[in-house]
Amino acid sequence: MCGSVCNCGHHEKSGGCLRHRPERGWLQLLFLRLIHEKPMHGYQILEELHGKGYVSDGKLEAGSVYTILRRMEKRGLVTSEWEEKVSGPDRRIYKATLEGEEVLRKGIEAMNLRKAVLDDLSMYYDKNLKK
């Protein structure tokens, strides 16, 4: 877990406080959102991200997914266990921890605040500035 604390007193994750700069951890939040809904393996996460249109083909590679998952596990946001397969290779299944759930909750709350500001600016533009 990262020991840094931002000026609001909340622990920083992934290079920036998700409360004040959630865009720095948006991919981590997408991973947590998917894993929180249903534990899954890395390639399945990649497929879900593509299927939901969250990332474009070629913009996120499997190697990057596993690197991010390892960092998240090191920070205590997810845990993993090996799933033994009868056919095909065994795979590591990731599950969100309570700390991961809290990071997800706070990250989405912070993004919702930013979305409200953007929605207000967009409405102002449409009403007063759009030609």
C-alpha beads as a LAMMPS data file, in Angstrom:
LAMMPS data file: protein, C-alpha beads

131 atoms
130 bonds

1 atom types
1 bond types

-500.0 500.0 xlo xhi
-500.0 500.0 ylo yhi
-500.0 500.0 zlo zhi

Masses

1 110.0

Atoms # bond

1 1 1 0.000 0.000 0.000
2 1 1 1.206 3.481 -0.808
3 1 1 2.097 5.370 2.345
4 1 1 1.727 8.871 0.892
5 1 1 -1.097 11.033 2.069
6 1 1 -2.540 13.861 -0.019
7 1 1 -3.390 17.246 1.450
8 1 1 -6.935 16.056 2.271
9 1 1 -5.548 13.303 4.510
10 1 1 -6.622 10.414 2.288
11 1 1 -4.098 7.835 1.165
12 1 1 -2.929 8.171 -2.394
13 1 1 -3.388 5.279 -4.777
14 1 1 -1.728 4.803 -8.129
15 1 1 0.159 8.089 -8.134
16 1 1 -2.613 10.408 -7.041
17 1 1 -5.427 10.818 -4.561
18 1 1 -8.541 9.375 -6.176
19 1 1 -10.644 11.833 -4.222
20 1 1 -9.018 14.830 -5.909
21 1 1 -7.629 13.370 -9.129
22 1 1 -9.655 10.285 -10.036
23 1 1 -8.658 10.514 -13.685
24 1 1 -5.190 9.296 -12.643
25 1 1 -6.735 6.028 -11.518
26 1 1 -9.628 5.595 -13.967
27 1 1 -8.307 2.314 -15.357
28 1 1 -7.803 0.972 -11.849
29 1 1 -11.405 1.950 -11.056
30 1 1 -12.652 0.140 -14.157
31 1 1 -10.777 -2.977 -13.081
32 1 1 -12.175 -2.715 -9.551
33 1 1 -15.693 -2.177 -10.882
34 1 1 -15.517 -5.338 -12.983
35 1 1 -13.846 -7.444 -10.291
36 1 1 -16.234 -6.169 -7.616
37 1 1 -19.179 -7.296 -9.719
38 1 1 -17.671 -10.727 -10.399
39 1 1 -14.223 -12.186 -9.641
40 1 1 -12.400 -12.841 -12.916
41 1 1 -9.052 -13.486 -14.541
42 1 1 -6.965 -10.883 -16.357
43 1 1 -7.874 -11.815 -19.915
44 1 1 -11.550 -11.824 -18.948
45 1 1 -11.116 -8.270 -17.619
46 1 1 -9.604 -7.246 -20.950
47 1 1 -12.511 -8.837 -22.839
48 1 1 -15.057 -7.072 -20.588
49 1 1 -13.352 -3.698 -21.074
50 1 1 -13.471 -4.142 -24.845
51 1 1 -17.019 -5.513 -24.785
52 1 1 -18.340 -2.558 -22.801
53 1 1 -16.508 -0.123 -25.070
54 1 1 -14.341 1.195 -22.218
55 1 1 -11.158 0.741 -24.255
56 1 1 -10.507 0.456 -27.975
57 1 1 -8.826 -2.537 -29.567
58 1 1 -5.078 -2.265 -29.259
59 1 1 -5.212 0.503 -26.638
60 1 1 -4.725 -1.902 -23.736
61 1 1 -2.711 -5.084 -24.010
62 1 1 -2.908 -8.215 -21.859
63 1 1 0.574 -7.577 -20.438
64 1 1 -0.542 -4.175 -19.169
65 1 1 -3.636 -5.692 -17.571
66 1 1 -1.537 -8.153 -15.570
67 1 1 0.944 -5.436 -14.558
68 1 1 -1.903 -3.281 -13.241
69 1 1 -3.451 -6.252 -11.417
70 1 1 -0.129 -7.110 -9.741
71 1 1 0.241 -3.497 -8.572
72 1 1 -3.317 -3.494 -7.275
73 1 1 -2.683 -6.754 -5.420
74 1 1 0.518 -5.361 -3.917
75 1 1 -1.496 -2.354 -2.661
76 1 1 -4.118 -4.632 -1.105
77 1 1 -6.941 -3.647 -3.467
78 1 1 -7.417 -7.147 -4.880
79 1 1 -6.506 -10.696 -3.952
80 1 1 -5.955 -13.601 -6.289
81 1 1 -6.160 -17.372 -6.249
82 1 1 -5.214 -19.938 -8.853
83 1 1 -8.115 -21.706 -10.523
84 1 1 -7.144 -25.163 -11.698
85 1 1 -8.563 -26.036 -15.104
86 1 1 -9.208 -29.551 -16.371
87 1 1 -8.478 -28.438 -19.910
88 1 1 -6.325 -25.452 -20.728
89 1 1 -3.929 -23.569 -18.492
90 1 1 -4.689 -22.711 -14.871
91 1 1 -5.563 -19.080 -14.354
92 1 1 -5.376 -16.538 -11.580
93 1 1 -8.775 -15.203 -10.485
94 1 1 -8.865 -11.717 -8.948
95 1 1 -11.315 -10.533 -6.304
96 1 1 -11.742 -7.065 -4.780
97 1 1 -10.797 -6.637 -1.124
98 1 1 -12.656 -4.413 1.339
99 1 1 -9.974 -1.768 0.784
100 1 1 -10.467 -2.126 -2.980
101 1 1 -14.203 -1.673 -2.532
102 1 1 -13.572 1.496 -0.517
103 1 1 -11.211 2.868 -3.195
104 1 1 -13.874 2.077 -5.794
105 1 1 -16.581 3.826 -3.754
106 1 1 -14.506 6.956 -3.133
107 1 1 -13.209 7.066 -6.700
108 1 1 -16.717 6.916 -8.162
109 1 1 -17.946 9.539 -5.683
110 1 1 -15.108 11.853 -6.775
111 1 1 -15.858 11.237 -10.446
112 1 1 -19.547 11.947 -9.873
113 1 1 -18.633 15.336 -8.397
114 1 1 -16.511 16.128 -11.461
115 1 1 -19.295 14.923 -13.749
116 1 1 -21.724 17.347 -12.071
117 1 1 -19.326 20.236 -12.737
118 1 1 -18.855 19.174 -16.371
119 1 1 -22.620 18.780 -16.845
120 1 1 -23.172 22.296 -15.462
121 1 1 -20.511 23.779 -17.741
122 1 1 -21.940 21.929 -20.719
123 1 1 -25.462 23.213 -20.018
124 1 1 -24.123 26.763 -19.665
125 1 1 -22.350 26.406 -22.989
126 1 1 -25.475 25.079 -24.719
127 1 1 -27.623 27.861 -23.293
128 1 1 -25.272 30.842 -23.530
129 1 1 -22.335 30.253 -25.843
130 1 1 -23.267 27.726 -28.506
131 1 1 -23.746 29.295 -31.935

Bonds

1 1 1 2
2 1 2 3
3 1 3 4
4 1 4 5
5 1 5 6
6 1 6 7
7 1 7 8
8 1 8 9
9 1 9 10
10 1 10 11
11 1 11 12
12 1 12 13
13 1 13 14
14 1 14 15
15 1 15 16
16 1 16 17
17 1 17 18
18 1 18 19
19 1 19 20
20 1 20 21
21 1 21 22
22 1 22 23
23 1 23 24
24 1 24 25
25 1 25 26
26 1 26 27
27 1 27 28
28 1 28 29
29 1 29 30
30 1 30 31
31 1 31 32
32 1 32 33
33 1 33 34
34 1 34 35
35 1 35 36
36 1 36 37
37 1 37 38
38 1 38 39
39 1 39 40
40 1 40 41
41 1 41 42
42 1 42 43
43 1 43 44
44 1 44 45
45 1 45 46
46 1 46 47
47 1 47 48
48 1 48 49
49 1 49 50
50 1 50 51
51 1 51 52
52 1 52 53
53 1 53 54
54 1 54 55
55 1 55 56
56 1 56 57
57 1 57 58
58 1 58 59
59 1 59 60
60 1 60 61
61 1 61 62
62 1 62 63
63 1 63 64
64 1 64 65
65 1 65 66
66 1 66 67
67 1 67 68
68 1 68 69
69 1 69 70
70 1 70 71
71 1 71 72
72 1 72 73
73 1 73 74
74 1 74 75
75 1 75 76
76 1 76 77
77 1 77 78
78 1 78 79
79 1 79 80
80 1 80 81
81 1 81 82
82 1 82 83
83 1 83 84
84 1 84 85
85 1 85 86
86 1 86 87
87 1 87 88
88 1 88 89
89 1 89 90
90 1 90 91
91 1 91 92
92 1 92 93
93 1 93 94
94 1 94 95
95 1 95 96
96 1 96 97
97 1 97 98
98 1 98 99
99 1 99 100
100 1 100 101
101 1 101 102
102 1 102 103
103 1 103 104
104 1 104 105
105 1 105 106
106 1 106 107
107 1 107 108
108 1 108 109
109 1 109 110
110 1 110 111
111 1 111 112
112 1 112 113
113 1 113 114
114 1 114 115
115 1 115 116
116 1 116 117
117 1 117 118
118 1 118 119
119 1 119 120
120 1 120 121
121 1 121 122
122 1 122 123
123 1 123 124
124 1 124 125
125 1 125 126
126 1 126 127
127 1 127 128
128 1 128 129
129 1 129 130
130 1 130 131
